[in-house]
């Protein structure tokens, strides 16, 4: 029968709020593990899922969105599209881009059944190709990885309590936060671990400031749940706002770790909810995201802030955003990158001056992979070539996104791969935190060098 996008959307609405993927997780459904071939022709192992991750949600610093697949694929037609009344009370005609988008998704669904073990019908494959071509004519490009490249890595240390926020200290040691332990840990290149500072709550992203101190995004803490992993071990997962929540803060830790003070806990009388990630600009001030907190029936609306390290200036520069998480600056300092967790989007904001935000655009949406077919963004780091490397949740790994939106995914063996940093001689080694399994790993053969931070 001919394709009818209006009828299709009515059927889609009839099945709205389908959350079978959450129920599968709650039942501890065993994830599939299969080898797929992507557009590059390279074989890549589809990331394993996790058994029973979702008591309060799988994601890091958040609960899972209700319909993540729809959130990632949501299409927003450009203004000025064709819209004509068919008759009184009739539905409006769809813009060509929307028609192409709907037809593309419908065809993808037909071909997608191949993932369950049967080859797609040749007609469905042709329909997908035709829909892709038509969609491209109107500027719509579905989120797909340009390449998926497995890279060798080494395990630096284990036994961390949900590590995040890695950074390199002046002497070459690494510093990571342990969110579930409420502390910062020093790790030597050989993997020896020692306590650096105790912050309480839930320390998150961290950065070294112009005075040599470490500035920490304090998210206030989480409710924690231990759950079984596919390999039989146990993983640690964050959930909702806990009973002992201490509130969102920006903390300053002295260079030797002996003193922890609170710089900010509000902006113009509005309390900080769950600060998440931080980056310093060349002026010596810093941008940070507030991811907010989740409760049983609601969550915070939050944004991005700009503040000085002396505790005298803080202002909200972007509001609202949907769970803003990772943040970073382009090599020339003229673009601010912000990753939204639930939407899986990486945004680029033009900076017209220090703390002055101009136009924004979506650089890319991180695609998912079987068995869950969606992904979310966590923290990020920028390399010397201007690529943004986003720690990717659910489809666990690191996704390198070029300024033009091309993506390359490097799988990691943890559904909550949460953060990364460059370190070592020439910033040639990329370190990443595997949070549910409590590991810090290192990619010694990362294809690009890191961007030198301002401090």
C-alpha positions in Angstrom: 0.0 0.0 0.0 1.3 3.6 -0.6 3.2 5.2 2.2 1.0 7.5 4.4 3.1 9.4 7.0 0.0 10.7 8.8 -1.4 7.2 9.3 2.0 6.0 10.3 2.3 8.7 13.0 -1.1 7.8 14.3 0.0 4.2 14.7 3.2 5.4 16.3 1.2 7.4 18.9 -0.9 4.4 19.6 2.2 2.6 20.7 3.6 5.7 22.6 5.3 5.3 25.9 6.5 1.8 24.9 9.3 1.0 27.4 9.9 -2.6 26.7 13.7 -1.9 26.6 13.4 -0.8 30.3 11.5 -3.9 31.2 14.0 -6.1 29.4 16.7 -4.5 31.6 14.7 -4.9 34.7 14.2 -8.6 33.9 17.9 -9.0 33.4 17.6 -9.8 29.8 20.9 -11.2 28.5 22.3 -8.9 25.9 23.2 -9.9 22.4 26.7 -9.8 21.2 27.2 -9.8 17.5 29.6 -8.7 14.9 28.2 -6.1 12.5 29.7 -4.4 9.4 29.3 -0.7 9.2 29.7 1.6 6.2 33.4 1.5 6.4 33.4 -2.3 5.8 35.4 -2.8 9.0 34.1 -5.5 11.4 33.2 -4.2 14.8 31.8 -5.9 17.9 28.5 -4.4 18.9 28.7 -3.3 22.5 27.3 -5.7 25.1 24.5 -4.4 27.2 24.0 -4.9 30.8 21.8 -7.1 32.9 19.2 -5.4 35.0 20.6 -1.9 35.0 17.5 0.2 35.4 16.1 0.4 38.9 16.3 4.1 38.7 18.0 4.4 35.3 21.1 3.2 33.5 22.6 6.6 32.7 25.3 8.4 34.7 24.1 11.4 36.7 20.6 10.8 35.5 17.7 8.4 35.0 17.0 7.0 31.6 14.8 9.1 29.3 11.3 7.7 28.6 11.8 7.2 24.9 15.5 7.7 24.1 15.3 6.4 20.5 12.6 9.0 19.7 14.5 11.7 21.5 17.6 11.0 19.3 15.7 10.7 16.1 13.3 13.7 16.7 13.1 15.8 13.6 12.5 19.5 13.7 11.6 20.9 10.3 13.0 24.2 9.3 10.7 27.2 9.5 8.8 28.1 6.3 7.9 24.5 5.3 4.9 23.9 3.1 1.7 23.7 5.1 -1.8 23.7 3.5 -5.2 23.0 4.9 -6.8 20.1 3.0 -10.2 21.1 4.3 -11.8 22.4 7.5 -10.4 20.5 10.5 -8.1 18.4 8.3 -4.5 17.6 9.1 -1.8 19.9 7.6 0.3 18.7 4.7 3.8 17.8 5.7 6.9 19.6 4.5 9.0 17.6 2.0 11.8 17.1 4.6 9.4 15.7 7.1 8.0 13.3 4.5 11.5 12.2 3.5 12.4 11.7 7.2 9.2 9.6 7.9 9.7 7.5 4.8 13.3 7.0 5.7 12.5 5.8 9.3 9.8 3.5 8.0 12.2 1.9 5.6 14.9 1.6 8.2 12.4 -0.2 10.5 11.9 -2.9 7.7 15.6 -3.4 7.2 16.2 -3.3 10.9 14.5 -6.7 11.3 17.6 -8.2 9.9 19.3 -7.6 13.3 17.1 -10.3 14.7 18.7 -13.0 12.5 17.0 -12.9 9.1 18.2 -11.2 6.0 16.0 -8.3 4.9 13.9 -8.6 1.9 15.6 -7.1 -1.2 12.6 -4.8 -1.7 13.0 -3.4 1.8 16.7 -2.8 1.2 15.9 -0.9 -1.9 13.3 1.1 -0.1 15.9 2.1 2.5 18.3 3.2 -0.2 15.6 5.2 -2.0 14.5 6.8 1.3 18.0 7.7 2.2 18.6 9.3 -1.1 15.3 11.3 -0.9 16.0 12.3 2.7 19.5 13.5 1.7 17.9 15.8 -0.9 16.2 17.7 1.9 19.2 17.8 4.2 18.2 15.0 6.6 21.0 12.6 7.5 20.3 9.8 10.0 22.8 9.4 12.8 25.3 6.7 11.9 28.9 6.1 12.7 31.3 6.8 9.9 33.5 4.1 11.4 33.7 1.8 14.4 37.3 1.0 15.3 38.4 -1.3 18.1 41.6 -0.1 19.7 43.9 -1.9 22.1 44.1 -0.4 25.6 45.7 -1.2 28.9 44.2 -1.2 32.3 46.0 1.3 34.5 44.2 0.6 37.8 41.0 -1.1 39.1 38.9 -1.0 42.3 37.8 2.6 41.9 34.3 3.7 43.2 32.7 5.0 40.0 35.7 7.0 38.6 35.2 10.2 36.6 36.9 13.5 35.9 40.5 12.4 35.0 43.2 15.0 34.7 47.0 15.1 34.6 48.9 16.6 37.5 52.1 18.7 37.0 54.3 15.8 38.1 52.7 13.3 35.6 50.4 11.5 38.0 46.8 11.3 37.2 43.9 12.5 39.4 40.4 11.0 39.2 37.3 11.6 41.2 35.6 8.7 42.8 32.0 9.8 42.9 30.6 7.0 45.0 33.5 7.4 47.6 33.3 11.2 47.8 37.0 11.7 47.2 39.8 12.4 44.7 42.4 9.7 44.1 46.0 10.2 42.8 47.1 7.4 40.5 50.7 7.0 39.4 51.6 6.0 35.8 52.3 2.5 37.2 48.8 2.3 38.6 49.4 2.8 42.3 46.5 4.6 44.0 46.4 6.9 47.0 43.8 9.3 48.6 44.4 12.9 47.4 41.4 14.8 49.0 38.0 14.1 50.5 35.1 16.3 49.2 32.1 14.4 50.4 28.9 14.2 48.3 29.6 13.3 44.7 32.7 15.0 43.1 32.3 15.0 39.3 34.3 16.8 36.7 37.5 18.5 37.7 40.1 20.9 36.2 43.3 22.7 37.3 42.9 26.5 37.6 45.4 29.3 37.0 46.5 29.1 40.7 47.3 25.4 40.5 44.3 24.4 42.6 41.8 21.8 41.4 38.3 23.0 40.8 35.7 20.3 41.3 32.0 20.1 40.2 30.2 18.7 43.2 27.0 17.1 42.1 25.7 16.5 45.7 25.7 12.7 45.6 23.6 9.8 44.2 21.6 6.9 45.4 23.8 3.9 44.4 22.8 0.4 43.3 25.0 -2.7 42.6 23.8 -4.8 39.8 25.1 -7.9 38.0 27.0 -7.5 34.8 27.0 -9.9 31.8 30.4 -11.4 32.7 29.1 -12.4 36.2 30.8 -9.6 38.1 28.9 -6.7 39.8 28.7 -3.1 38.6 27.9 0.1 40.4 25.2 2.4 39.0 24.1 5.9 40.1 20.4 6.8 40.3 18.3 9.5 41.9 18.9 12.2 44.4 19.8 10.6 47.7 18.6 11.3 51.2 22.0 12.6 52.2 22.2 15.0 49.2 24.4 18.0 50.1 23.4 20.2 47.2 25.3 21.3 44.1 28.6 23.2 44.6 31.8 24.3 42.9 34.6 23.3 45.2 38.2 24.4 45.3 40.8 21.8 46.4 44.3 23.2 47.3 47.2 22.0 45.1 48.4 19.6 47.8 44.8 18.3 48.5 44.9 19.4 52.1 42.1 21.9 52.0 38.6 21.8 50.4 36.4 24.9 50.2 33.1 25.8 48.6 33.3 28.6 46.0 29.7 28.6 44.8 26.4 26.9 45.7 24.0 29.2 44.0 23.7 31.7 41.1 21.6 34.8 41.8 19.8 33.0 44.5 19.0 29.9 42.5 20.7 26.9 44.0 23.1 24.8 42.0 21.6 21.3 41.5 24.3 18.9 40.2 27.4 20.5 38.6 29.0 18.1 36.3 31.8 19.2 34.1 34.2 22.2 33.9 36.7 23.8 31.5 38.9 26.9 31.9 39.2 29.6 29.2 42.3 31.6 28.4 41.1 34.5 30.7 41.3 32.2 33.7 37.6 31.9 34.3 35.6 28.7 33.8 32.5 27.3 32.2 30.6 24.5 33.9 27.5 22.4 33.3 24.8 21.7 35.8 23.3 18.4 35.0 20.6 18.6 37.7 19.2 15.8 39.8 16.4 13.3 39.3 13.7 12.4 41.7 10.9 9.8 41.5 8.5 12.1 39.6 10.5 15.0 38.4 14.0 16.3 37.5 15.7 19.7 37.4 15.9 22.1 34.4 19.4 23.3 34.2 22.0 25.0 32.0 25.6 26.2 31.7 27.4 28.8 33.9 30.4 31.0 33.7 32.4 31.9 36.8 35.6 33.2 38.2 38.0 31.1 40.4 38.0 33.8 43.1 34.4 33.2 44.1 33.3 36.7 43.1 31.5 36.2 39.7 29.0 33.6 38.5 26.4 33.9 35.8 24.1 31.6 33.9 24.9 31.8 30.2 22.8 29.1 28.7 19.3 28.0 29.8 17.6 25.7 29.5 19.3 22.5 28.3 18.3 18.8 28.7 20.8 17.3 31.1 23.9 19.2 30.0 27.0 17.1 30.8 30.4 17.3 29.1 31.9 20.7 28.2 35.0 21.9 26.3 36.5 24.6 24.1 37.7 24.5 20.6 41.4 25.0 19.9 40.9 28.7 19.0 38.7 29.2 22.1 35.8 30.6 19.9 33.5 27.6 20.2 32.0 26.1 23.4 31.0 22.4 23.1 28.3 21.0 25.4 27.0 17.4 25.3 23.4 16.7 26.4 23.0 13.3 28.1 19.4 12.2 27.4 19.2 13.5 23.8 22.7 12.2 22.8 23.4 15.6 21.1 26.7 17.5 20.9 26.0 21.2 20.7 28.4 23.9 19.5 27.9 27.5 20.8 29.7 30.5 19.2 31.5 32.6 21.8 31.4 36.3 21.0 33.4 37.2 24.1 34.4 35.7 27.5 31.2 34.3 29.0 29.2 35.7 26.1 27.3 33.0 24.1 26.0 33.5 20.5 24.4 31.2 18.0 24.2 27.4 18.6 24.0 24.4 16.4 23.9 20.6 16.7 27.2 19.1 15.6 26.1 15.5 15.8 23.8 13.0 17.6 25.5 10.0 18.9 23.9 6.8 17.4 23.3 3.6 19.3 23.9 0.0 18.5 22.3 -3.3 19.3 20.9 -4.6 21.5 19.4 -1.3 22.8 19.9 0.9 19.7 20.3 4.1 21.5 23.1 6.0 23.2 23.7 9.0 25.4 26.5 11.5 26.0 28.6 11.9 29.1 31.8 14.1 29.5 34.1 15.1 26.7 37.6 16.1 25.7 38.9 18.0 22.7 42.0 16.9 20.7 44.6 19.1 19.0 42.8 18.7 15.6 39.5 20.1 17.0 37.7 16.7 17.2 35.4 16.4 20.2 35.8 13.0 21.9 32.6 12.2 23.8 32.4 9.5 26.4 29.3 7.4 25.3 26.8 5.7 27.5 24.9 2.5 26.9 26.7 2.1 23.5 29.8 2.2 25.7 32.9 3.7 24.3 34.4 6.9 23.0 32.9 8.7 20.1 35.2 11.1 18.2 33.2 13.8 16.5 34.8 16.1 13.9 33.7 19.8 13.8 31.7 18.9 10.6 29.8 16.1 12.4 31.6 13.0 11.2 31.8 10.3 13.9 34.1 7.5 14.7 33.3 5.2 17.6 35.9 3.3 19.7 34.2 0.7 21.8 35.0 0.2 25.5 33.9 -2.7 27.7 31.7 -0.7 30.0 28.2 0.6 29.3 29.0 3.7 31.4 32.2 4.9 29.8 32.1 8.4 31.4 35.1 10.6 30.7 38.5 10.9 29.2 41.6 13.1 29.2 44.9 13.3 27.3 48.2 13.0 29.2 51.8 11.9 28.9 54.6 13.0 26.6 53.1 15.1 23.7 49.6 14.3 25.1 49.6 11.2 23.0 47.9 8.9 25.5 44.2 9.0 26.1 42.9 7.9 29.5 39.3 6.9 30.0 37.1 6.0 33.0 35.0 2.8 33.0 32.8 3.7 35.8 30.5 0.7 36.6 33.5 -1.6 36.6 35.7 0.9 38.5 38.6 1.0 36.0 41.0 3.6 34.5 42.3 2.5 31.1 44.8 4.0 28.7 44.9 4.1 24.9 48.6 4.4 24.0 47.9 4.4 20.3 45.2 7.0 20.1 45.2 8.4 16.5 45.4 12.1 17.5 47.3 14.1 20.1 45.4 16.0 22.8 44.7 19.7 23.0 46.8 21.4 25.6 44.6 23.0 28.2 44.9 26.6 29.2 46.1 25.6 32.7 
